[in-house]
Amino acid sequence: MDITSFIHSIENEIEELTPGSLKPDTEFSSLKEWSSMHVLILIALIDSEYNVTVNGSDLQQCKSVNDLFNLVKSRH
């Protein structure tokens, strides 16, 4: 698993995101497209793609895409 494929998975799953718009330092809360529904989508994506369980609290602690990637990688 690398950050590039992780970002690609997120961009493919969340239709509102333009491919190539996410970077490792992108903060989720700064995205105009970001909503609570996307939290659920990310939780499901991480569970199905990486077999890692995260919850809403975990995601709140992650400010950037890289933070989330590191969390998933540490639990994988």
C-alpha atoms as one frame of an Amber mdcrd trajectory, in Angstrom:
protein
   0.000   0.000   0.000   1.324   3.418  -0.926  -0.089   6.917  -0.526  -0.737
   7.323  -4.260  -2.960   4.239  -4.520  -4.654   5.175  -1.236  -5.529   8.623
  -2.592  -6.710   7.105  -5.871  -9.056   4.776  -3.957 -10.565   7.698  -2.052
 -11.021   9.782  -5.198 -12.696   6.862  -6.977 -15.059   6.227  -4.087 -16.147
   9.809  -3.466 -17.781  10.969  -6.681 -17.697  14.654  -5.756 -13.891  14.701
  -5.718 -12.096  15.568  -8.918  -9.403  12.988  -9.719  -6.030  14.444  -8.819
  -7.491  16.944  -6.352  -6.309  15.143  -3.208  -2.727  15.443  -2.032  -1.121
  13.895   1.062  -1.339  17.209   2.905  -4.973  17.904   1.932  -7.109  18.498
   5.013 -10.522  16.857   4.748 -12.298  19.672   6.562 -11.010  22.181   4.011
 -12.735  20.421   1.112 -15.917  22.179   0.051 -17.331  18.787  -1.007 -16.726
  17.202   2.427 -19.747  16.067   4.456 -20.621  13.596   7.191 -21.725  11.154
   4.476 -18.134  11.025   3.255 -17.013   9.895   6.703 -19.240   6.836   6.331
 -17.977   6.239   2.807 -14.359   6.371   4.014 -15.060   3.992   6.899 -16.625
   1.484   4.495 -13.842   1.932   1.919 -11.082   1.359   4.464 -12.858  -1.698
   5.834 -13.481  -3.301   2.431 -10.224  -2.340   0.647  -7.730  -2.632   3.474
  -9.547  -4.833   6.025  -8.947  -2.158   8.675 -11.566  -0.876  11.086 -11.716
   2.850  11.759 -14.487   4.872  13.353 -15.638   8.460  13.378 -13.359   9.332
  16.301 -10.359   7.981  14.407 -11.248  10.137  11.420 -11.701  13.240  13.584
  -8.141  12.819  14.817  -6.850  12.688  11.235  -6.472  16.158   9.787  -4.894
  15.270   6.451  -5.005  12.468   3.920  -1.503  11.505   5.049  -2.693  11.223
   8.676  -5.439   8.847   7.579  -3.034   6.869   5.404  -0.635   6.461   8.338
  -3.466   5.328  10.608  -4.635   2.708   8.120  -1.074   1.578   7.455  -0.399
   1.181  11.195  -3.464  -1.079  11.563  -3.000  -3.043   8.352
